[in-house]
Amino acid sequence: MPEDACQFFYECPQCKTLLKPKPGDCCVFCSYGDMPCPPIQKKSSCCKITLIKPKIGRFMKIKTTIFTLLLFAGTLAGCTQNPAQDIQQKDTAYKVTFIELGSVKCIPCKKMQPILKSIEEKYGDQVKVIFHDVWTPEGQPFGDEFGINAIPTQVFLDASGKEFFRHEGYFPEEELIEVLKGKGVK
């Protein structure tokens, strides 16, 4: 179990059954394991004991809703049936689209939130930053679409909408910026 990510999916090597966390659990280890996940072992608070639902900014909800509408209304709008590519086509001014697939309840994902904000503030004219909470009905299709195994997962798309880099777990800002610079972000 990685210490900087919640293991969202686990495929049994023998029977090939794909496990997902039970509702309210942060990972498959919390749902099915014989011991708690590393954040609990480290005495960090875990999402399954969170009693108050974290607030998501109105702007983030609007972004998620718009992207979800694009996904489900794709054929009506003449889209390519590839949500990642559709985003880039609609935002051709961006050199990179940075998609964070996580949850507002996941501890490593929470640590990524200030980094997402920082990237958007520093490079907002060159980098489109998108967050999807894969534990919500609106965000779950994106976890499936991008085939994530752990959260947080960062997916980077080039100007043509093609994935060029992927990372699982907490991603330090300095390392993330190096990925962006590789695509001409200044």
C-alpha positions in Angstrom: 0.0 0.0 0.0 1.5 3.3 -1.0 1.8 5.8 1.8 1.1 8.8 -0.4 -2.1 7.5 -2.1 -5.3 5.7 -1.3 -5.5 2.4 -3.2 -8.8 3.0 -4.9 -9.0 -0.3 -6.9 -7.5 -3.6 -6.2 -7.6 -6.5 -8.7 -7.3 -10.0 -7.1 -4.4 -11.7 -8.9 -6.2 -15.1 -8.6 -9.8 -14.5 -9.4 -9.4 -11.1 -11.2 -12.2 -9.6 -9.1 -11.9 -5.8 -9.0 -12.5 -4.4 -5.5 -13.6 -0.7 -4.9 -13.9 0.9 -1.4 -17.2 0.5 0.4 -19.1 3.8 0.7 -17.5 6.0 3.3 -14.1 4.3 3.2 -11.1 6.0 1.7 -9.6 2.9 0.1 -9.8 -0.9 -0.4 -7.6 -1.5 2.6 -10.0 0.3 4.9 -12.9 -1.7 3.4 -11.4 -5.2 3.2 -7.9 -5.2 4.8 -7.0 -6.8 8.1 -5.3 -3.6 9.2 -6.1 0.1 8.6 -4.5 2.1 5.8 -1.2 4.0 6.4 -2.9 7.3 7.2 -4.8 5.6 10.1 -1.6 3.8 11.1 0.2 7.1 11.2 -2.6 8.5 13.5 -3.8 10.8 10.8 -7.5 11.4 10.5 -9.1 9.2 7.9 -12.1 10.1 5.7 -14.2 7.3 7.1 -14.4 9.1 10.4 -15.1 12.5 8.9 -18.5 13.6 10.2 -18.9 16.8 8.3 -18.9 16.8 4.5 -16.2 19.1 3.3 -17.4 22.1 1.3 -16.4 22.2 -2.3 -16.2 25.6 -3.9 -18.9 26.7 -6.3 -16.3 27.1 -9.0 -15.1 23.5 -8.7 -18.7 22.2 -8.8 -19.4 24.2 -12.0 -16.2 22.8 -13.6 -17.2 19.3 -12.7 -20.8 19.8 -13.9 -19.7 21.3 -17.2 -17.2 18.5 -17.9 -19.8 15.8 -17.0 -22.3 17.4 -19.3 -19.7 17.3 -22.1 -19.1 13.6 -21.4 -22.8 12.6 -21.4 -23.9 14.9 -24.2 -21.0 14.2 -26.4 -22.8 12.7 -29.3 -25.3 15.5 -29.4 -22.5 18.1 -29.4 -20.5 16.3 -32.1 -17.7 15.3 -29.7 -15.1 12.6 -30.3 -16.4 10.3 -27.5 -13.1 11.0 -25.8 -13.7 13.4 -22.9 -9.9 14.2 -22.6 -9.6 15.1 -26.2 -12.9 17.1 -26.2 -11.6 19.3 -23.3 -8.4 20.1 -25.2 -10.3 20.9 -28.4 -12.5 23.4 -26.6 -9.5 24.9 -24.9 -7.0 25.1 -27.7 -5.1 28.0 -26.0 -3.8 25.7 -23.3 -0.5 23.9 -23.7 -1.4 21.3 -21.1 -4.5 20.1 -19.4 -3.7 18.8 -15.9 -6.5 16.5 -14.5 -6.5 15.5 -10.9 -8.6 12.5 -10.1 -9.1 12.1 -6.4 -11.5 12.9 -3.6 -12.1 15.7 -1.2 -12.1 13.0 1.6 -8.8 11.4 0.7 -5.8 12.5 2.8 -3.2 12.5 0.1 -5.7 14.2 -2.2 -6.3 17.0 0.3 -2.6 17.6 0.3 -2.8 18.1 -3.5 -5.4 20.9 -3.3 -3.0 23.8 -2.5 -0.8 22.6 -5.4 -3.7 22.6 -7.8 -4.5 26.1 -6.8 -0.9 27.2 -7.1 -0.5 25.7 -10.6 -3.8 27.4 -11.7 -2.6 30.8 -10.3 1.0 30.6 -11.7 0.2 29.0 -15.1 -3.5 29.5 -15.6 -3.0 31.0 -19.1 -1.1 27.9 -20.3 -2.4 25.1 -18.1 -6.1 24.0 -17.7 -6.4 22.6 -14.2 -9.4 20.2 -13.6 -10.3 18.3 -10.4 -12.7 15.3 -10.4 -13.9 13.8 -7.1 -14.2 10.2 -8.2 -16.2 9.3 -5.1 -19.1 11.3 -6.3 -21.7 10.3 -9.0 -20.5 13.2 -11.1 -16.8 12.3 -10.9 -16.9 8.5 -10.9 -17.2 8.3 -14.8 -13.8 10.1 -15.0 -12.1 7.6 -12.8 -13.5 4.8 -15.1 -12.6 6.8 -18.2 -9.0 7.3 -17.2 -8.6 3.8 -15.7 -7.3 4.9 -12.3 -6.0 2.4 -9.7 -5.2 4.8 -6.9 -6.0 8.3 -5.8 -4.8 10.9 -6.3 -3.9 10.3 -9.9 -2.6 13.1 -12.1 -3.2 12.9 -15.8 -1.5 15.3 -18.2 -2.8 16.0 -21.7 -1.0 17.8 -24.4 -2.5 20.5 -26.6 -4.0 17.8 -28.9 -5.7 16.1 -26.0 -3.3 13.1 -25.9 -2.1 11.8 -22.5 1.6 12.3 -22.2 2.2 11.7 -18.5 0.5 10.1 -15.5 1.4 10.0 -11.8 -0.2 8.2 -8.9 0.0 9.5 -5.3 1.0 12.8 -3.9 3.0 14.8 -6.5 5.3 17.6 -5.2 4.8 20.9 -6.9 8.4 21.2 -8.0 8.3 17.8 -9.8 4.9 18.6 -11.3 6.2 21.9 -12.7 9.1 20.0 -14.4 6.4 17.9 -16.3 4.7 21.1 -17.4 8.0 22.6 -18.5 8.6 19.5 -20.7 5.6 20.7 -22.8 6.8 24.3 -23.1 5.0 25.8 -20.1 6.9 28.8 -18.8 
